């Protein structure tokens, strides 16, 4: 378990340290959920809707004009699956 003490910025903001961002797949511009608990404030990554993600991937797939072979297509799909699984 990692525990760090952080300072609040002038607007009440706190930076989530890199070790936590990497561990939990938090990215700039991504969403988080902030919840008030008995022990304090809980920050968590929201559960992604896999159907929504697949639709986004399918929409992006229509824009692929550089793929010329099945191997290129398979590599592209594998890369997108890896990104999807990291975000969940």
C-alpha positions as CSV (number, residue, x, y, z in Angstrom):
1,X,0.0,0.0,0.0
2,X,1.3,3.4,-1.0
3,X,0.4,6.4,1.1
4,X,1.4,10.0,0.2
5,X,0.8,13.4,1.8
6,X,0.0,16.1,-0.7
7,X,-0.6,19.8,-0.6
8,X,-3.8,21.4,-1.9
9,X,-3.3,24.1,-4.5
10,X,-4.8,27.6,-4.3
11,X,-8.0,26.4,-5.9
12,X,-8.3,23.3,-3.8
13,X,-6.8,21.1,-6.4
14,X,-4.5,18.2,-5.8
15,X,-2.3,16.4,-8.4
16,X,-2.7,12.6,-8.5
17,X,0.8,11.2,-8.4
18,X,2.1,9.3,-11.4
19,X,2.4,6.0,-9.5
20,X,-1.4,6.1,-8.9
21,X,-2.3,7.4,-12.4
22,X,-0.4,4.5,-14.0
23,X,-1.7,1.9,-11.5
24,X,-5.3,2.8,-12.1
25,X,-5.2,3.9,-15.8
26,X,-6.0,7.5,-15.1
27,X,-5.2,9.7,-18.1
28,X,-5.4,13.5,-18.7
29,X,-8.9,14.4,-19.7
30,X,-10.3,11.2,-18.3
31,X,-13.1,11.0,-15.8
32,X,-12.9,10.1,-12.1
33,X,-15.6,9.6,-9.5
34,X,-15.1,11.5,-6.1
35,X,-17.1,10.0,-3.2
36,X,-17.5,11.1,0.4
37,X,-16.9,8.1,2.7
38,X,-16.6,7.6,6.5
39,X,-12.8,7.5,6.2
40,X,-12.5,10.5,3.9
41,X,-12.6,11.3,0.2
42,X,-12.4,8.4,-2.3
43,X,-11.3,9.0,-5.9
44,X,-11.9,6.1,-8.3
45,X,-12.0,5.4,-12.0
46,X,-15.5,4.9,-13.4
47,X,-16.5,1.6,-14.9
48,X,-16.4,1.9,-18.7
49,X,-19.3,0.8,-20.8
50,X,-17.8,-1.9,-23.1
51,X,-20.5,-1.5,-25.7
52,X,-19.9,2.2,-26.0
53,X,-16.1,1.5,-26.3
54,X,-16.7,-1.0,-29.1
55,X,-18.9,1.4,-31.0
56,X,-16.2,4.1,-30.7
57,X,-13.7,1.6,-32.0
58,X,-16.0,0.6,-34.8
59,X,-16.5,4.2,-35.8
60,X,-12.8,4.8,-35.9
61,X,-12.3,1.6,-37.9
62,X,-14.3,3.1,-40.8
63,X,-11.6,5.8,-41.1
64,X,-8.8,3.4,-41.7
65,X,-7.7,3.8,-45.3
66,X,-4.0,2.8,-44.8
67,X,-4.7,-0.8,-44.0
68,X,-3.9,-2.9,-47.1
69,X,-3.7,-6.5,-45.8
70,X,-5.3,-8.8,-43.3
71,X,-2.1,-8.8,-41.2
72,X,-2.2,-5.0,-40.9
73,X,-5.9,-5.2,-39.9
74,X,-5.2,-7.9,-37.3
75,X,-2.3,-5.8,-35.8
76,X,-4.6,-2.7,-35.7
77,X,-7.3,-4.7,-33.9
78,X,-4.9,-6.2,-31.4
79,X,-3.5,-2.7,-30.6
80,X,-7.0,-1.3,-30.1
81,X,-8.0,-4.3,-27.9
82,X,-4.9,-3.7,-25.7
83,X,-5.9,0.0,-25.3
84,X,-9.5,-0.9,-24.5
85,X,-8.5,-3.4,-21.9
86,X,-6.1,-0.9,-20.2
87,X,-8.9,1.6,-20.0
88,X,-11.3,-0.8,-18.3
